[in-house]
Amino acid sequence: MIELNHDGVSVSQGALLQRINRRLKSLGTDEVLRKSRGRRWWSDLGDFYIQNVNRNSIVRGHVDIEALGRELGVLAELEHLIPNTDNKRSPAATGLETNS
């Protein structure tokens, strides 16, 4: 979802996730950006993580997708990420985050 406001263009997490994955694929990497599911995964990997699909291994956890999007050139300077409002999916939003 993309919205235009006075501060630029708002981009949803889902849209940015798709942009990043398309860019990673076009670069010829075996990596994909994934969203964590469940409390255990979120605790270990953060909201987003990068997985190597050929090796079935985690490359990097606790990924800041806005920073990654800018690094890969898929999020323009005038675009910004809409904060996640889906309380069912984010342990941080539901108060399930751990302080470890």
Backbone as CSV, one residue per row, in Angstrom:
resi,resn,N_x,N_y,N_z,CA_x,CA_y,CA_z,C_x,C_y,C_z
1,MET,0.842,-1.179,0.000,0.000,0.000,0.000,0.886,1.241,0.000
2,ILE,0.539,2.202,-0.840,1.316,3.436,-0.943,0.357,4.607,-0.791
3,GLU,0.727,5.559,0.078,-0.087,6.743,0.313,0.770,7.983,0.112
4,LEU,0.176,9.048,-0.412,0.861,10.323,-0.555,0.388,11.238,0.565
5,ASN,1.345,11.834,1.298,0.989,12.812,2.318,1.927,14.007,2.188
6,HIS,1.871,14.933,3.120,2.661,16.162,3.042,4.152,15.914,3.216
7,ASP,4.529,14.807,3.846,5.935,14.511,4.099,6.553,13.633,3.024
8,GLY,5.825,13.277,2.014,6.322,12.402,0.967,5.371,11.252,0.759
9,VAL,5.911,10.116,0.377,5.105,8.942,0.080,5.290,7.905,1.169
10,SER,4.181,7.395,1.675,4.221,6.341,2.694,4.169,4.988,2.005
11,VAL,5.030,4.074,2.448,5.095,2.738,1.866,4.854,1.719,2.980
12,SER,3.993,0.742,2.741,3.706,-0.275,3.763,4.852,-1.278,3.853
13,GLN,4.894,-2.010,4.970,5.918,-3.031,5.160,5.833,-4.096,4.070
14,GLY,4.614,-4.500,3.732,4.430,-5.525,2.704,4.964,-5.090,1.350
15,ALA,4.698,-3.838,0.983,5.188,-3.323,-0.295,6.707,-3.250,-0.304
16,LEU,7.286,-2.794,0.802,8.741,-2.701,0.888,9.380,-4.082,0.892
17,LEU,8.773,-5.032,1.566,9.268,-6.412,1.583,9.330,-6.968,0.158
18,GLN,8.274,-6.743,-0.617,8.245,-7.210,-2.007,9.303,-6.518,-2.857
19,ARG,9.471,-5.221,-2.675,10.489,-4.487,-3.430,11.887,-5.040,-3.140
20,ILE,12.172,-5.249,-1.849,13.489,-5.757,-1.450,13.725,-7.139,-2.038
21,ASN,12.739,-8.021,-1.950,12.911,-9.374,-2.480,13.084,-9.381,-3.997
22,ARG,12.379,-8.503,-4.700,12.577,-8.402,-6.152,13.994,-7.921,-6.474
23,ARG,14.486,-6.981,-5.676,15.844,-6.455,-5.894,16.888,-7.534,-5.602
24,LEU,16.725,-8.265,-4.491,17.663,-9.336,-4.162,17.704,-10.383,-5.276
25,LYS,16.538,-10.701,-5.826,16.464,-11.675,-6.917,17.171,-11.145,-8.165
26,SER,16.966,-9.864,-8.471,17.594,-9.283,-9.662,19.114,-9.204,-9.525
27,LEU,19.607,-9.177,-8.292,21.054,-9.162,-8.052,21.655,-10.561,-8.158
28,GLY,20.797,-11.568,-8.276,21.269,-12.938,-8.426,21.661,-13.614,-7.120
29,THR,21.190,-13.086,-6.003,21.514,-13.700,-4.714,20.555,-14.861,-4.441
30,ASP,20.930,-15.696,-3.504,20.067,-16.790,-3.051,19.333,-16.392,-1.779
31,GLU,19.256,-15.102,-1.519,18.691,-14.604,-0.271,17.300,-14.023,-0.470
32,VAL,16.478,-14.163,0.588,15.155,-13.535,0.624,14.948,-12.923,2.002
33,LEU,14.186,-11.851,2.022,13.813,-11.211,3.274,12.519,-11.832,3.749
34,ARG,12.476,-12.241,4.997,11.289,-12.878,5.559,10.840,-12.118,6.805
35,LYS,9.551,-12.233,7.097,8.977,-11.673,8.331,8.864,-12.802,9.351
36,SER,9.308,-12.527,10.564,9.242,-13.540,11.622,7.811,-13.871,11.986
37,ARG,7.594,-15.142,12.334,6.278,-15.593,12.776,6.434,-16.224,14.151
38,GLY,5.609,-15.813,15.068,5.620,-16.405,16.399,6.623,-15.756,17.336
39,ARG,6.371,-15.930,18.599,7.167,-15.291,19.651,8.618,-15.771,19.641
40,ARG,8.841,-17.064,19.498,10.201,-17.609,19.525,11.031,-17.044,18.366
41,TRP,10.465,-17.055,17.174,11.189,-16.539,16.019,11.477,-15.051,16.191
42,TRP,10.501,-14.306,16.665,10.678,-12.868,16.831,11.780,-12.597,17.847
43,SER,11.798,-13.356,18.923,12.809,-13.181,19.964,14.211,-13.404,19.411
44,ASP,14.380,-14.410,18.579,15.692,-14.757,18.039,16.091,-13.906,16.831
45,LEU,15.115,-13.532,15.993,15.443,-12.931,14.704,14.955,-11.507,14.510
46,GLY,14.124,-10.996,15.413,13.539,-9.681,15.214,12.346,-9.761,14.280
47,ASP,11.836,-8.633,13.856,10.664,-8.615,12.974,10.978,-9.188,11.592
48,PHE,12.184,-8.930,11.095,12.569,-9.386,9.765,13.953,-10.010,9.803
49,TYR,14.171,-10.989,8.922,15.473,-11.649,8.818,15.724,-12.024,7.362
50,ILE,16.994,-12.255,7.030,17.366,-12.660,5.680,17.757,-14.128,5.712
51,GLN,17.184,-14.893,4.775,17.429,-16.328,4.692,18.069,-16.666,3.346
52,ASN,19.071,-17.548,3.373,19.631,-18.111,2.154,18.790,-19.330,1.833
53,VAL,18.053,-19.296,0.737,17.103,-20.368,0.431,17.777,-21.640,-0.065
54,ASN,18.958,-21.534,-0.660,19.655,-22.741,-1.116,20.259,-23.514,0.046
55,ARG,20.781,-22.808,1.016,21.387,-23.448,2.181,20.400,-23.628,3.329
56,ASN,19.232,-23.035,3.194,18.217,-23.047,4.247,18.809,-22.584,5.577
57,SER,19.487,-21.440,5.520,20.127,-20.906,6.720,19.809,-19.425,6.866
58,ILE,19.902,-18.955,8.083,19.674,-17.545,8.376,20.982,-16.798,8.132
59,VAL,20.919,-15.780,7.296,22.092,-14.978,6.982,22.234,-13.834,7.980
60,ARG,21.098,-13.199,8.301,21.129,-12.038,9.195,19.776,-11.869,9.847
61,GLY,19.762,-11.593,11.131,18.530,-11.327,11.858,18.429,-9.858,12.232
62,HIS,17.294,-9.482,12.795,17.045,-8.118,13.263,17.344,-7.090,12.170
63,VAL,16.768,-7.319,10.990,17.006,-6.462,9.828,16.098,-5.240,9.890
64,ASP,16.681,-4.078,9.726,15.932,-2.822,9.612,15.553,-2.690,8.139
65,ILE,14.297,-2.980,7.804,13.923,-3.032,6.389,13.952,-1.658,5.719
66,GLU,13.719,-0.606,6.476,13.789,0.726,5.866,15.231,1.034,5.452
67,ALA,16.188,0.749,6.322,17.605,0.975,6.000,18.049,0.072,4.849
68,LEU,17.627,-1.191,4.867,17.979,-2.119,3.797,17.383,-1.665,2.467
69,GLY,16.143,-1.200,2.498,15.500,-0.699,1.282,16.246,0.477,0.683
70,ARG,16.730,1.366,1.540,17.502,2.511,1.044,18.865,2.052,0.507
71,GLU,19.496,1.110,1.217,20.792,0.575,0.790,20.696,-0.090,-0.586
72,LEU,19.610,-0.805,-0.827,19.415,-1.491,-2.101,18.843,-0.586,-3.191
73,GLY,18.444,0.626,-2.817,17.926,1.571,-3.791,16.472,1.362,-4.169
74,VAL,15.712,0.654,-3.323,14.296,0.418,-3.638,13.357,1.326,-2.846
75,LEU,13.913,2.123,-1.951,13.117,3.086,-1.179,13.720,4.467,-1.417
76,ALA,12.971,5.308,-2.110,13.454,6.637,-2.480,13.574,7.546,-1.266
77,GLU,14.301,8.613,-1.445,14.544,9.562,-0.363,13.250,10.164,0.189
78,LEU,12.275,10.409,-0.690,11.014,11.022,-0.255,10.000,10.007,0.275
79,GLU,10.341,8.721,0.231,9.449,7.683,0.742,9.822,7.330,2.172
80,HIS,8.808,6.931,2.939,9.075,6.464,4.303,8.142,5.297,4.632
81,LEU,8.577,4.496,5.555,7.861,3.288,5.940,6.716,3.622,6.891
82,ILE,5.555,3.043,6.626,4.409,3.184,7.530,4.644,2.240,8.707
83,PRO,4.520,2.714,9.944,4.677,1.808,11.092,3.661,0.672,11.021
84,ASN,4.090,-0.518,11.450,3.214,-1.700,11.425,2.048,-1.486,12.377
85,THR,0.833,-1.686,11.886,-0.355,-1.544,12.719,-1.081,-2.870,12.898
86,ASP,-0.475,-3.954,12.404,-1.078,-5.278,12.500,-0.694,-5.905,13.835
87,ASN,-1.490,-5.666,14.855,-1.176,-6.113,16.211,-1.115,-7.619,16.359
88,LYS,-1.771,-8.363,15.487,-1.782,-9.817,15.613,-0.444,-10.429,15.224
89,ARG,0.345,-9.750,14.408,1.552,-10.357,13.856,2.832,-9.937,14.554
90,SER,2.872,-8.808,15.203,4.105,-8.337,15.800,4.100,-8.524,17.316
91,PRO,4.992,-9.355,17.860,5.069,-9.519,19.311,5.354,-8.201,20.012
92,ALA,6.099,-7.308,19.382,6.380,-6.019,19.998,5.089,-5.224,20.186
93,ALA,4.212,-5.287,19.197,2.950,-4.564,19.263,1.989,-5.175,20.272
94,THR,2.150,-6.442,20.582,1.247,-7.102,21.513,1.825,-7.216,22.916
95,GLY,3.023,-6.638,23.122,3.624,-6.681,24.464,4.296,-8.000,24.782
96,LEU,4.578,-8.822,23.783,5.203,-10.123,24.025,6.710,-10.084,23.875
97,GLU,7.275,-8.901,23.651,8.708,-8.856,23.463,9.434,-9.196,24.758
98,THR,10.616,-9.756,24.611,11.414,-10.148,25.762,12.576,-9.209,25.920
99,ASN,13.091,-9.081,27.105,14.209,-8.194,27.381,15.478,-8.999,27.581
100,SER,15.771,-9.926,26.674,16.973,-10.738,26.812,18.061,-10.287,25.895
